[in-house]
C-alpha cells in the first residue's frame, strides 16, 4: 500500500499565519513581503528569503525581478558570491505598504487586548 506524503512547503496552518496573510491571502508574494516587513532589520540572500518565507526558490525567482524592477527590494551588499537584499524603505510605495501592513496587524490584534484582563 502506497502512503501519501504531504509536502509542507507553502502550507501554513492558521496559527502560523500572520494577520496580514490571513487578510490578504496566502500567496507566495504575500509571504515574501510578510517576511521582509517583519524582519526588516537585516538583509538576506535569496535562499534565506525563500526558506524563511516558506516559498520555493523557483517561485521566488519568478516574482523577484518585478520586486527589483519596481524598487520594492534593493541589493544592499555582496557577501562573497551571495547577493544580500532588503526592503527598500526609501520607496514611498513601500512606506505606504509597511504602514498598511502594521495597520492590518494592529486591527487584527486589538480584540486580543480586550480579552486579556489587566494585571494590577
Backbone as CSV, one residue per row, in Angstrom:
resi,resn,N_x,N_y,N_z,CA_x,CA_y,CA_z,C_x,C_y,C_z
1,UNK,0.843,-1.178,0.000,0.000,0.000,0.000,0.890,1.244,0.000
2,UNK,0.626,2.117,-0.900,1.403,3.352,-1.012,0.917,4.363,0.019
3,UNK,1.830,5.103,0.547,1.461,6.153,1.503,1.601,7.505,0.829
4,UNK,0.753,8.404,1.234,0.818,9.760,0.697,1.716,10.600,1.589
5,UNK,2.539,11.385,0.966,3.420,12.275,1.703,3.004,13.702,1.396
6,UNK,2.693,14.437,2.444,2.345,15.849,2.260,3.608,16.683,2.323
7,UNK,3.749,17.535,1.369,4.881,18.454,1.367,4.427,19.727,2.070
8,UNK,5.158,20.080,3.113,4.758,21.221,3.933,5.104,22.559,3.297
9,UNK,5.914,22.544,2.237,6.340,23.796,1.624,5.137,24.615,1.177
10,UNK,5.017,25.811,1.707,3.948,26.698,1.285,2.644,26.482,2.030
11,UNK,2.564,25.471,2.855,1.341,25.235,3.620,1.558,25.707,5.041
12,UNK,0.640,26.490,5.516,0.739,27.015,6.866,-0.616,26.835,7.533
13,UNK,-0.596,26.434,8.806,-1.877,26.390,9.492,-2.195,27.784,10.014
14,UNK,-3.403,27.992,10.507,-3.828,29.332,10.917,-2.959,29.918,12.019
15,UNK,-2.385,29.085,12.872,-1.524,29.615,13.932,-0.228,30.181,13.392
16,UNK,0.232,29.674,12.267,1.475,30.147,11.673,1.270,31.377,10.799
17,UNK,0.049,31.646,10.402,-0.225,32.776,9.511,-0.272,34.075,10.296
18,UNK,0.353,35.089,9.743,0.268,36.408,10.348,-1.087,37.010,10.003
19,UNK,-1.425,38.072,10.694,-2.694,38.757,10.416,-2.725,39.233,8.968
20,UNK,-1.596,39.718,8.468,-1.524,40.185,7.078,-1.850,39.049,6.108
21,UNK,-1.263,37.876,6.312,-1.509,36.723,5.441,-2.964,36.289,5.525
22,UNK,-3.540,36.309,6.707,-4.935,35.911,6.868,-5.870,36.865,6.126
23,UNK,-5.543,38.142,6.116,-6.396,39.134,5.468,-6.144,39.197,3.956
24,UNK,-4.884,39.232,3.545,-4.544,39.474,2.143,-4.375,38.209,1.311
25,UNK,-4.264,37.071,1.963,-4.155,35.818,1.223,-2.780,35.192,1.342
26,UNK,-2.751,33.881,1.237,-1.526,33.118,1.441,-0.825,32.836,0.113
27,UNK,-0.502,33.889,-0.612,0.205,33.729,-1.883,1.713,33.845,-1.640
28,UNK,2.517,33.307,-2.540,3.970,33.401,-2.364,4.474,34.842,-2.230
29,UNK,3.959,35.744,-3.041,4.430,37.130,-2.964,4.052,37.757,-1.624
30,UNK,2.880,37.431,-1.109,2.485,37.951,0.196,3.368,37.382,1.300
31,UNK,3.745,36.123,1.197,4.623,35.532,2.218,6.004,36.171,2.180
32,UNK,6.501,36.473,0.976,7.806,37.131,0.855,7.746,38.530,1.465
33,UNK,6.739,39.303,1.096,6.608,40.658,1.639,6.401,40.629,3.146
34,UNK,5.625,39.669,3.624,5.393,39.499,5.053,6.723,39.295,5.780
35,UNK,7.539,38.397,5.267,8.846,38.143,5.874,9.722,39.392,5.858
36,UNK,9.784,40.078,4.729,10.663,41.241,4.614,10.230,42.397,5.499
37,UNK,8.927,42.552,5.715,8.447,43.633,6.593,8.745,43.308,8.052
38,UNK,8.439,42.098,8.463,8.618,41.733,9.875,10.096,41.699,10.259
39,UNK,10.933,41.197,9.371,12.361,41.054,9.668,13.183,42.048,8.848
40,UNK,12.826,43.320,8.949,13.461,44.349,8.119,14.770,44.887,8.679
41,UNK,15.204,44.391,9.826,16.440,44.914,10.426,17.694,44.438,9.701
42,UNK,17.578,43.325,8.989,18.744,42.732,8.346,18.520,42.575,6.851
43,UNK,19.573,42.204,6.156,19.444,41.861,4.741,19.617,40.353,4.596
44,UNK,19.094,39.806,3.503,19.024,38.361,3.341,19.373,37.959,1.920
45,UNK,19.927,36.770,1.792,20.153,36.201,0.460,18.817,35.680,-0.068
46,UNK,18.745,35.442,-1.366,17.511,34.912,-1.956,17.167,33.545,-1.368
47,UNK,18.178,32.741,-1.090,17.936,31.434,-0.475,17.317,31.594,0.906
48,UNK,17.828,32.525,1.692,17.282,32.775,3.032,15.854,33.304,2.961
49,UNK,15.594,34.183,2.011,14.246,34.734,1.862,13.272,33.619,1.503
50,UNK,13.639,32.776,0.552,12.768,31.672,0.145,12.500,30.736,1.323
51,UNK,13.523,30.382,2.037,13.379,29.458,3.174,12.509,30.052,4.271
52,UNK,12.789,31.285,4.664,12.072,31.905,5.779,10.653,32.324,5.423
53,UNK,10.417,32.629,4.157,9.069,32.990,3.712,8.249,31.747,3.346
54,UNK,8.900,30.591,3.384,8.245,29.317,3.061,7.689,29.298,1.637
55,UNK,8.543,29.732,0.716,8.216,29.633,-0.709,9.365,28.908,-1.391
56,UNK,9.091,28.251,-2.474,10.140,27.586,-3.229,11.057,28.606,-3.883
57,UNK,12.308,28.217,-4.031,13.276,29.130,-4.644,12.857,29.499,-6.062
58,UNK,12.382,28.526,-6.833,11.946,28.797,-8.210,10.759,29.762,-8.225
59,UNK,9.868,29.598,-7.275,8.715,30.507,-7.170,9.178,31.915,-6.837
60,UNK,10.120,32.021,-5.923,10.671,33.334,-5.567,11.305,33.986,-6.788
61,UNK,12.045,33.219,-7.561,12.731,33.774,-8.723,11.748,34.296,-9.776
62,UNK,10.561,33.688,-9.869,9.556,34.168,-10.834,9.036,35.551,-10.478
63,UNK,9.034,35.900,-9.204,8.490,37.196,-8.779,9.565,38.223,-8.429
64,UNK,10.798,37.758,-8.252,11.843,38.639,-7.744,12.176,39.782,-8.696
65,UNK,12.216,39.516,-9.988,12.551,40.570,-10.956,11.581,41.740,-10.852
66,UNK,10.299,41.446,-10.682,9.303,42.518,-10.559,9.534,43.324,-9.287
67,UNK,9.905,42.659,-8.198,10.180,43.376,-6.953,11.388,44.296,-7.104
68,UNK,12.401,43.824,-7.796,13.588,44.654,-8.029,13.300,45.792,-9.002
69,UNK,12.611,45.474,-10.103,12.312,46.473,-11.123,11.484,47.622,-10.544
70,UNK,10.546,47.297,-9.659,9.690,48.315,-9.034,10.298,48.920,-7.777
71,UNK,11.550,48.567,-7.512,12.307,49.110,-6.385,11.636,48.842,-5.038
72,UNK,10.982,47.673,-4.933,10.393,47.247,-3.664,11.504,46.697,-2.773
73,UNK,12.447,46.000,-3.390,13.623,45.490,-2.684,14.855,46.066,-3.356
74,UNK,15.945,46.068,-2.601,17.184,46.554,-3.188,18.347,45.701,-2.739
75,UNK,19.337,45.647,-3.602,20.574,44.941,-3.294,21.324,45.786,-2.276
76,UNK,21.590,45.211,-1.104,22.253,46.000,-0.066,23.754,45.782,-0.031
77,UNK,24.201,44.543,-0.338,25.643,44.278,-0.318,25.911,42.904,-0.917
78,UNK,27.171,42.632,-1.142,27.618,41.320,-1.602,28.437,40.679,-0.487
79,UNK,28.150,39.419,-0.208,28.927,38.663,0.766,29.478,37.460,0.019
80,UNK,30.723,37.561,-0.408,31.278,36.541,-1.288,30.518,36.581,-2.606
81,UNK,29.915,35.448,-2.986,29.106,35.402,-4.205,27.642,35.676,-3.922
82,UNK,27.271,35.701,-2.651,25.860,35.883,-2.284,25.466,37.356,-2.350
83,UNK,24.336,37.606,-2.998,23.771,38.952,-3.031,22.775,39.060,-1.885
84,UNK,22.889,40.124,-1.124,22.015,40.331,0.030,21.017,41.440,-0.299
85,UNK,19.753,41.193,0.042,18.673,42.115,-0.278,17.907,42.503,0.976
86,UNK,17.249,43.654,0.881,16.336,44.064,1.937,15.235,44.930,1.339
87,UNK,14.226,45.168,2.141,13.109,46.007,1.723,13.605,47.427,1.519
88,UNK,13.170,48.080,0.466,13.596,49.439,0.151,12.696,50.434,0.884
89,UNK,13.067,50.760,2.116,12.239,51.637,2.950,12.257,53.093,2.485
90,UNK,13.116,53.433,1.536,13.144,54.788,0.992,12.075,54.983,-0.087
91,UNK,11.529,53.909,-0.610,10.493,53.964,-1.646,9.149,54.334,-0.999
92,UNK,8.494,55.408,-1.462,7.202,55.811,-0.874,6.136,54.718,-0.946
93,UNK,6.131,53.924,-2.008,5.155,52.831,-2.109,5.399,51.800,-1.012
94,UNK,6.648,51.514,-0.725,6.994,50.564,0.341,6.607,51.153,1.695
95,UNK,6.823,52.442,1.874,6.440,53.086,3.135,4.937,52.952,3.374
96,UNK,4.143,53.176,2.328,2.685,53.025,2.452,2.304,51.570,2.711
97,UNK,2.989,50.654,2.035,2.715,49.235,2.236,3.011,48.821,3.675
98,UNK,4.154,49.248,4.208,4.529,48.889,5.579,3.509,49.460,6.564
99,UNK,3.069,50.686,6.316,2.046,51.289,7.173,0.756,50.464,7.123
100,UNK,0.347,50.071,5.921,-0.855,49.248,5.772,-0.677,47.902,6.469
101,UNK,0.484,47.305,6.313,0.777,46.018,6.938,0.550,46.090,8.447
102,UNK,1.129,47.106,9.090,1.023,47.209,10.551,-0.378,47.633,10.981
103,UNK,-1.097,48.381,10.150,-2.495,48.703,10.465,-3.355,47.442,10.443
104,UNK,-3.138,46.575,9.469,-3.858,45.298,9.414,-3.541,44.479,10.658
105,UNK,-2.272,44.420,11.011,-1.855,43.645,12.182,-2.465,44.218,13.454
106,UNK,-2.416,45.529,13.601,-2.981,46.158,14.802,-4.482,45.945,14.888
107,UNK,-5.171,46.088,13.768,-6.620,45.891,13.740,-6.980,44.459,14.115
108,UNK,-6.215,43.516,13.617,-6.495,42.102,13.870,-6.193,41.698,15.306
109,UNK,-5.294,42.412,15.960,-4.916,42.029,17.318,-5.569,42.887,18.404
110,UNK,-6.299,43.926,18.026,-6.962,44.771,19.038,-7.898,43.973,19.922
111,UNK,-8.645,43.047,19.331,-9.591,42.267,20.116,-8.887,41.397,21.151
112,UNK,-7.621,41.051,20.920,-6.866,40.256,21.885,-6.583,41.061,23.151
113,UNK,-6.304,42.344,22.982,-6.046,43.213,24.130,-7.278,43.311,25.020
114,UNK,-8.446,43.332,24.415,-9.686,43.454,25.169,-9.993,42.182,25.964
115,UNK,-9.542,41.032,25.488,-9.808,39.756,26.164,-8.890,39.526,27.340
116,UNK,-7.727,40.175,27.360,-6.754,39.950,28.439,-7.012,40.972,29.536
117,UNK,-7.367,40.503,30.742,-7.619,41.448,31.841,-6.290,42.070,32.301
118,UNK,-6.363,43.290,32.744,-5.180,43.987,33.228,-4.752,43.404,34.557
119,UNK,-3.453,43.245,34.710,-2.910,42.759,35.979,-2.546,43.958,36.833
120,UNK,-3.113,44.006,38.019,-2.796,45.138,38.910,-2.897,44.731,40.352
